């Protein structure tokens, strides 16, 4: 299923990929397309304030990842599967050279997809994610597994809040372990990104990370900023990691506009 890159009508439906189907919303319109990549277990809802702020000058494409929101379950929840999902959405909606806006895990996806597809991406806005810091090693992996097993009875309550997916506790843990390992190895990936990248960083503590640890995570970006002039920090805002899209969506919108302005200057 393909459509023009300037689809004028809005569309909501399911896009098949691998063994699953993804719930997608596309506002249509002639503006520059933006594809939004969610946090690890979130659905499309956290993007609504940002989309309303940016308005109809852009074409907004959101979707629920596998086993999140209205999307179907899968046998594969790996990072590579998530990258294939981005390709599937772009192909299904006929989107070329989007700006990728990723929050948390979605920012990690955006960075990797941009590095692998330099001719297919216009720019990236990273919302408190894609920083080269992660806990690794067998001790850390076991700690993560134990944490999710302890939380398994709370997951049905957490799902409507975007804090859990329709996965087992072990599947949640493996997603988290893989993400930590990919973050720890992210520096060289960011060094190779050639499109404009703008970061909006939160401050303070986060669920699962104290204030001191989160500041260390964000400071890990500093060497990358020194090495790659394509990557800049657009803003550092008062809200924490969990609340940034709700409380500081205007700063994220400004980062999107900055990215679009940079692209216009380059063309």
PyMOL commands that set and color helices and strands:
alter all, ss='L'
color gray80, all
select helices_A, chain A and resi 45-57+79-93+105-116+138-150+152-159+169-184+187-191+211-219+222-227+244-247+249-266
alter helices_A, ss='H'
color red, helices_A
select strands_A, chain A and resi 11-17+20-26+32-37+58-63+98-103+121-127+196-201+231-236
alter strands_A, ss='S'
color yellow, strands_A
deselect
rebuild
show_as cartoon
